[in-house]
Amino acid sequence: MNWDGALAGPFNYAVFGFAGTLASPGLSILLFHRVHAQADTLFPDEPDAQRFDQLMRMVARSFRVMPLTAAAARLEQHTLPPRSLAITFDDGYADNAEVALPILKRHGLSATFFVATGFLDGGRMWNDSIIECIRLCAQTEIDLSEFGLGVRAIGTSTERRSCIDELLRQTKYLDQRAREQAVQRLQATAGVGSLPSVLMMRSAQVQALHRAGMEIGAHTVSHPILTSLDAEAARRELTDGRRQLQEIIDAPVDVVAYPNGKPKRDYDRSHVEMVKRLGFRAAVSTAVGAARAGDDLFQLPRFTPWDRSLLAWSVRLFLNQRASTFDTA
């Protein structure tokens, strides 16, 4: 079943309503990063405008959507209504404001945007630098021996995506300086000159999200793996990112997303306690599952809607609602 076909009749609403009703004890938190204006051939599972619009239409019909801070408060008070759901975005991509925001407004939905401030106004995340190096490479194969990957064919979108995935795995847990050096070497190897500088939001777009009634959340400055930093450096990342966002929107920032977000590996109990001491009201991870009354508000799980089939998406959302999150810090 494709997305257009699923929207043609009452079946779609019934599936979402069924999943939402059975899953009513928990809070589902959707996790997005990008919403492309047009489908990206390298990342076909990431939503484009058409798919996102269809998904948001069904979410609006079938769930009670609220900002994350409000949902966390209701969760703590044991007053969360059935079929509760929050929508979140990580990192601060420009298409969040340019593509996702108009669609959210069209369907009367709120969302929470976690923004890494170090990439605003012309910056670029390390992973996007790697992606764009391979995307823009004019060669049909590339010698990645210095990365331990040998000579790789990149003549097709599938081959380029495979190459990107392996490079990201190689560099994800390097420190910031080593990441930057790896990107420079890759850019030279790929024969790519300048890389895009318009992928991330401008400060004015963050302000526009806030004025539109969206919630802005902290996501550090440089998106580091917190467990790779000493305590003082981690605290600075959290406090400086939050302060910069509060200056941009002239309003409090009460929620935070741990970069990368895997409990115990990317952040640990010390960071959970740090976030509490800093006065945040809730924090989200990338652990799977749905949040329930009594769960740790500073390690809320999230659900990433990758599925291309609406039926598969709704079934997996239902399964996610029934999942327990055991692997917390």
C-alpha positions as CSV (number, residue, x, y, z in Angstrom):
1,M,0.0,0.0,0.0
2,N,1.4,3.4,-0.8
3,W,0.6,6.6,1.1
4,D,-1.8,8.0,-1.5
5,G,-3.8,4.8,-1.7
6,A,-4.0,4.6,2.1
7,L,-5.6,8.1,2.2
8,A,-8.3,7.2,-0.3
9,G,-10.8,5.7,2.2
10,P,-11.7,5.1,5.8
11,F,-9.2,2.2,6.3
12,N,-6.4,4.7,7.0
13,Y,-8.3,6.4,9.8
14,A,-9.4,3.1,11.3
15,V,-5.8,1.9,11.4
16,F,-4.6,5.0,13.2
17,G,-7.6,5.1,15.5
18,F,-7.1,1.4,16.4
19,A,-3.4,1.9,17.2
20,G,-4.1,5.1,19.1
21,T,-6.8,3.5,21.2
22,L,-4.9,0.4,22.1
23,A,-1.8,2.5,22.9
24,S,-3.7,5.0,25.0
25,P,-1.7,4.6,28.3
26,G,1.5,5.9,26.8
27,L,2.9,9.1,25.2
28,S,4.3,8.6,21.7
29,I,7.0,11.1,20.8
30,L,7.8,11.3,17.1
31,L,11.4,12.1,16.1
32,F,12.1,13.8,12.8
33,H,15.3,15.4,11.5
34,R,14.6,16.6,7.9
35,V,11.5,17.1,5.8
36,H,12.7,17.5,2.2
37,A,10.9,19.6,-0.3
38,Q,11.3,16.7,-2.8
39,A,12.2,13.1,-2.2
40,D,15.9,12.6,-1.6
41,T,17.2,9.7,-3.7
42,L,20.0,9.0,-1.2
43,F,17.7,9.0,1.7
44,P,14.3,7.7,0.4
45,D,13.1,6.8,3.9
46,E,13.3,10.5,5.1
47,P,9.9,12.2,4.5
48,D,9.4,14.7,1.7
49,A,6.7,17.4,1.8
50,Q,4.0,15.2,0.3
51,R,4.6,12.3,2.7
52,F,4.9,14.5,5.7
53,D,1.7,16.3,4.8
54,Q,-0.2,13.0,4.6
55,L,1.3,11.8,7.8
56,M,0.5,15.0,9.7
57,R,-3.1,14.9,8.4
58,M,-3.6,11.4,9.9
59,V,-1.8,12.4,13.1
60,A,-4.1,15.4,13.5
61,R,-7.2,13.2,13.0
62,S,-6.2,10.4,15.3
63,F,-4.1,11.8,18.2
64,R,-4.1,14.5,20.8
65,V,-0.9,16.4,19.8
66,M,0.7,18.7,22.3
67,P,4.1,20.4,22.9
68,L,6.6,18.3,24.7
69,T,6.7,20.4,27.8
70,A,3.0,20.2,28.2
71,A,2.9,16.5,27.6
72,A,5.7,15.9,30.1
73,A,3.8,17.9,32.7
74,R,0.6,15.9,32.1
75,L,2.7,12.7,32.3
76,E,4.1,13.7,35.7
77,Q,0.6,14.6,37.0
78,H,-0.9,11.3,35.7
79,T,-3.4,13.4,33.7
80,L,-2.2,12.4,30.2
81,P,-5.3,11.9,27.9
82,P,-5.6,8.9,25.7
83,R,-3.8,8.9,22.3
84,S,-1.4,11.6,23.4
85,L,1.5,12.4,21.0
86,A,4.3,14.9,20.7
87,I,6.2,15.8,17.5
88,T,9.9,16.6,17.7
89,F,12.7,17.6,15.3
90,D,16.4,17.4,16.0
91,D,19.4,19.5,15.0
92,G,17.9,22.6,13.4
93,Y,17.6,22.0,9.6
94,A,16.4,24.9,7.5
95,D,13.7,22.6,5.9
96,N,12.1,22.4,9.3
97,A,11.1,26.0,8.9
98,E,10.7,26.1,5.2
99,V,8.9,22.8,4.6
100,A,7.6,21.3,7.8
101,L,6.3,24.5,9.5
102,P,3.7,25.4,6.9
103,I,2.4,21.8,6.9
104,L,2.2,21.7,10.7
105,K,0.3,25.0,10.7
106,R,-2.1,23.7,8.0
107,H,-3.1,20.8,10.2
108,G,-3.2,22.9,13.4
109,L,-0.3,20.9,15.0
110,S,2.4,22.0,17.4
111,A,5.9,20.6,17.5
112,T,9.2,20.9,19.5
113,F,12.4,21.8,17.6
114,F,15.7,20.9,19.3
115,V,18.3,23.2,17.8
116,A,22.1,22.8,18.0
117,T,23.1,26.5,18.0
118,G,26.7,26.1,16.6
119,F,25.4,25.4,13.1
120,L,22.9,28.3,12.8
121,D,23.5,31.0,10.2
122,G,25.6,29.1,7.7
123,G,27.0,26.2,9.7
124,R,27.0,22.6,8.7
125,M,27.0,19.4,10.8
126,W,29.8,16.9,10.4
127,N,27.5,14.2,9.1
128,D,26.1,16.5,6.5
129,S,29.6,17.3,5.3
130,I,30.3,13.6,4.8
131,I,26.9,13.1,3.0
132,E,27.5,16.1,0.7
133,C,31.1,15.1,-0.1
134,I,29.8,11.7,-1.4
135,R,26.7,13.2,-3.0
136,L,28.7,15.8,-5.0
137,C,31.6,13.6,-5.9
138,A,31.8,13.4,-9.7
139,Q,33.6,10.0,-9.7
140,T,32.0,6.6,-10.0
141,E,34.4,5.1,-7.5
142,I,36.4,6.6,-4.6
143,D,39.5,5.4,-2.8
144,L,38.7,5.4,0.9
145,S,41.7,3.3,2.0
146,E,42.8,5.9,4.6
147,F,39.4,5.4,6.2
148,G,39.9,1.6,6.2
149,L,37.2,1.1,3.5
150,G,39.3,0.5,0.4
151,V,38.1,1.5,-3.1
152,R,34.4,1.9,-3.1
153,A,32.0,2.1,-6.1
154,I,29.7,5.1,-6.0
155,G,28.1,4.9,-9.4
156,T,24.6,4.4,-8.1
157,S,22.5,6.0,-5.4
158,T,22.5,2.7,-3.5
159,E,26.3,2.5,-3.6
160,R,26.7,6.1,-2.5
161,R,24.3,5.6,0.4
162,S,26.2,2.4,1.5
163,C,29.4,4.4,1.4
164,I,27.9,7.2,3.4
165,D,26.6,4.9,6.0
166,E,30.0,3.3,6.5
167,L,31.8,6.6,6.7
168,L,29.3,7.9,9.3
169,R,29.9,4.8,11.4
170,Q,33.6,5.4,11.2
171,T,33.5,9.0,12.3
172,K,30.5,9.2,14.7
173,Y,32.5,8.6,17.9
174,L,35.6,10.6,17.0
175,D,36.1,13.9,18.9
176,Q,35.2,17.1,17.2
177,R,38.7,17.9,15.9
178,A,39.2,14.4,14.5
179,R,35.8,14.6,12.8
180,E,36.8,17.9,11.2
181,Q,40.1,16.4,10.0
182,A,38.3,13.4,8.5
183,V,35.9,15.7,6.6
184,Q,38.8,17.7,5.2
185,R,40.5,14.5,4.0
186,L,37.3,13.2,2.5
187,Q,36.5,16.4,0.7
188,A,40.0,16.4,-0.9
189,T,39.7,12.7,-1.8
190,A,36.2,13.3,-3.4
191,G,37.5,16.3,-5.3
192,V,34.6,18.4,-4.0
193,G,35.1,22.2,-3.6
194,S,32.6,24.1,-1.5
195,L,29.9,22.3,0.5
196,P,26.4,23.7,1.0
197,S,26.0,26.4,3.7
198,V,22.2,26.6,3.7
199,L,21.3,23.3,5.2
200,M,20.7,24.6,8.7
201,M,18.3,27.3,10.0
202,R,19.1,30.9,10.3
203,S,18.4,32.6,13.7
204,A,15.5,34.4,12.1
205,Q,13.9,31.0,11.2
206,V,14.2,29.9,14.8
207,Q,12.4,33.1,15.8
208,A,9.7,32.4,13.1
209,L,9.1,28.9,14.6
210,H,8.7,30.4,18.0
211,R,6.3,33.1,16.8
212,A,4.2,30.4,15.1
213,G,3.6,28.8,18.4
214,M,6.2,26.0,18.1
215,E,8.4,25.0,21.1
216,I,12.1,25.5,20.9
217,G,14.4,23.0,22.8
218,A,18.1,22.9,23.5
219,H,20.4,20.4,21.7
220,T,23.8,21.7,22.8
221,V,26.1,23.9,20.7
222,S,28.2,21.5,18.7
223,H,26.2,18.3,19.0
224,P,29.0,16.3,20.7
225,I,28.7,12.8,22.2
226,L,28.4,13.9,25.8
227,T,30.1,10.9,27.2
228,S,33.2,11.9,25.2
229,L,33.5,15.2,27.2
230,D,34.5,16.0,30.7
231,A,31.8,17.2,33.0
232,E,32.6,20.9,32.6
233,A,32.7,20.8,28.8
234,A,29.4,18.9,28.8
235,R,27.8,21.5,31.1
236,R,29.1,24.3,28.8
237,E,27.5,22.7,25.8
238,L,24.2,22.4,27.5
239,T,24.2,25.8,29.1
240,D,25.6,27.8,26.2
241,G,23.2,26.2,23.7
242,R,20.3,26.9,25.9
243,R,21.4,30.5,26.6
244,Q,21.9,31.2,22.9
245,L,18.4,30.0,22.0
246,Q,16.8,32.0,24.8
247,E,18.5,35.1,23.5
248,I,17.3,34.3,20.0
249,I,13.6,33.8,20.9
250,D,13.5,35.9,24.1
251,A,11.7,33.2,26.0
252,P,12.6,30.3,28.2
253,V,13.9,27.0,26.8
254,D,12.7,24.2,29.1
255,V,13.4,20.9,27.3
256,V,16.6,19.3,25.9
257,A,17.5,16.5,23.6
258,Y,20.7,14.5,24.2
259,P,22.9,14.5,21.0
260,N,22.7,11.1,19.3
261,G,20.7,10.1,22.4
262,K,21.6,6.4,23.0
263,P,21.4,5.8,26.8
264,K,24.7,4.8,28.4
265,R,26.6,5.1,25.2
266,D,26.0,8.8,24.2
267,Y,24.9,10.1,27.6
268,D,24.9,8.6,31.1
269,R,23.4,9.2,34.5
270,S,25.7,12.1,35.2
271,H,24.3,14.0,32.3
272,V,20.7,13.2,33.4
273,E,21.5,14.7,36.8
274,M,23.2,17.6,35.1
275,V,20.2,18.4,33.0
276,K,18.0,18.3,36.2
277,R,20.3,20.6,38.1
278,L,20.3,23.1,35.2
279,G,16.5,23.4,35.6
280,F,15.2,21.7,32.4
281,R,11.7,20.3,32.8
282,A,12.2,17.3,30.5
283,A,14.7,15.6,28.2
284,V,14.4,13.2,25.3
285,S,16.7,10.3,24.2
286,T,16.6,8.1,21.1
287,A,15.7,5.0,23.1
288,V,12.6,3.3,21.7
289,G,9.2,3.0,23.4
290,A,6.5,5.2,24.7
291,A,6.6,7.2,27.9
292,R,4.2,6.3,30.7
293,A,3.2,7.8,34.1
294,G,6.1,7.3,36.5
295,D,8.8,7.1,33.8
296,D,11.9,9.3,34.0
297,L,11.0,12.7,32.5
298,F,14.6,13.2,31.7
299,Q,15.0,10.1,29.6
300,L,11.8,10.1,27.5
301,P,11.9,7.6,24.6
302,R,11.0,8.5,21.0
303,F,9.7,6.9,17.8
304,T,11.2,7.5,14.3
305,P,8.6,7.1,11.6
306,W,10.8,5.7,8.7
307,D,8.2,3.4,7.1
308,R,7.1,4.3,3.6
309,S,3.8,2.3,4.0
310,L,1.2,3.9,6.1
311,L,0.0,0.5,7.3
312,A,3.6,-0.5,8.3
313,W,4.0,2.9,10.0
314,S,0.8,2.6,12.1
315,V,1.5,-1.0,13.1
316,R,5.0,-0.1,14.2
317,L,3.7,2.9,16.1
318,F,1.3,0.5,17.9
319,L,4.2,-1.9,18.7
320,N,6.3,1.0,19.9
321,Q,3.5,2.1,22.2
322,R,3.6,-1.4,23.8
323,A,7.4,-1.4,24.1
324,S,9.2,-1.0,27.5
325,T,12.3,1.2,27.6
326,F,14.8,-0.8,29.6
327,D,18.1,0.5,28.3
328,T,18.1,3.8,30.1
329,A,21.1,5.4,31.8
